[in-house]
Amino acid sequence: GLMLASASGSPGHPDYSIRLWLAGTGQPIGTPLDGHTGSVFTVVFDSSGNKLASGGEDCTIRLWSTRNCTQLIKFDQHHTASVMSLSYSPNGLQL
């Protein structure tokens, strides 16, 4: 079914996780995606729905598997400010 992603984190509420949900029922999918050390500002699915990219206050971009709720890779170099927005190219080959 269709999947939604939500991200969190704010001053005084340091839950910097991403959660996946079944769109039709609102039921959670798997475990929270933990790894960011600051607020998560952006999440985007690839065209297959099998991967999710996230970015945030910790100046990192992370790629996650939505199938097993694990982090695939962390890009933590070259950004000196928060990552505010991400998108995939139309063919899904570039982030």
N, C-alpha and C positions, 0 to 999 in steps of 0.2 A: 504494500500500500504506500500511499504518499507519506513522506517524512518531513517533519519540521525540526529546526534547530533553534535553540535559545542560548543566549550567552548572558553572563552576569558579572557582577563585581562593581562595587562602589565604595567610597570611603566609609569605613566602619563596618563594612560587610564584605570581607575578603574571600568570598566564594567565587573564584575566578574560573569556574568550570563551564563547560558547554554540555548541554543536554539534548538528546534526541527524543522525538515524540512521534507516535503514530498520529497522523493528521485527522483521521476519521474518528478516533476514540479518545485522543488525549493521553493515552497510556505511554509511559516512558519506555524507551528502547535501550536495553543494555545498561551499562554503567556510565556515570558522567565522564566526560573527556577532560581529564585533569592534566595540567602542565603549565599553563600560563601563570605568571607571577604578578599580574596586574589585570585590570579590567579588560575584558574582551570586547572590542568595538565592532568587529565585522566577521561574519561567517558566510561561506558560499559553498554550495554543492557543485561537484562536477556534473556533466551531462548524464552520466550513468547513475548518479546517486550513491556510488560506492565510496566516494572520497569527499571529504569536507576540508576546506581550507579556512584557517582562522588567523586573525591578527589583532594586536591590542597594544595596551599601554606599556607592556614589557619590551616593545620594539622587536618582537619576533613574529614570524609567520610560521604556522604549524600546519602540517598535512596529516589528516586522520583517516583511518579506515572506518567507514560506517558499518561495515559487516561485523567487525569484532571489537569496535570501540577502543582502538589502540592508536597511538601516535606513530606515524610512519617516518616522519622527518621533521626536524626543527631547523629553520633558517634564522640564525641569530647574529649574522654579521652584516655590516654596512648600513643598517637602519639606526639613526641616532635620535629618532623621535617615534612616537606612537604610530602604529599601522592603523589607519582609519578606514581603509576601503580595499577590497579585493574583488577581482572578477576573473572568470575564465574566458579565453578566446572562444569564438563560436564553434570551432572544431574541437575544443577541449584540450588542446595540446599545450597551451600556454596559460600560465596563471599571472 
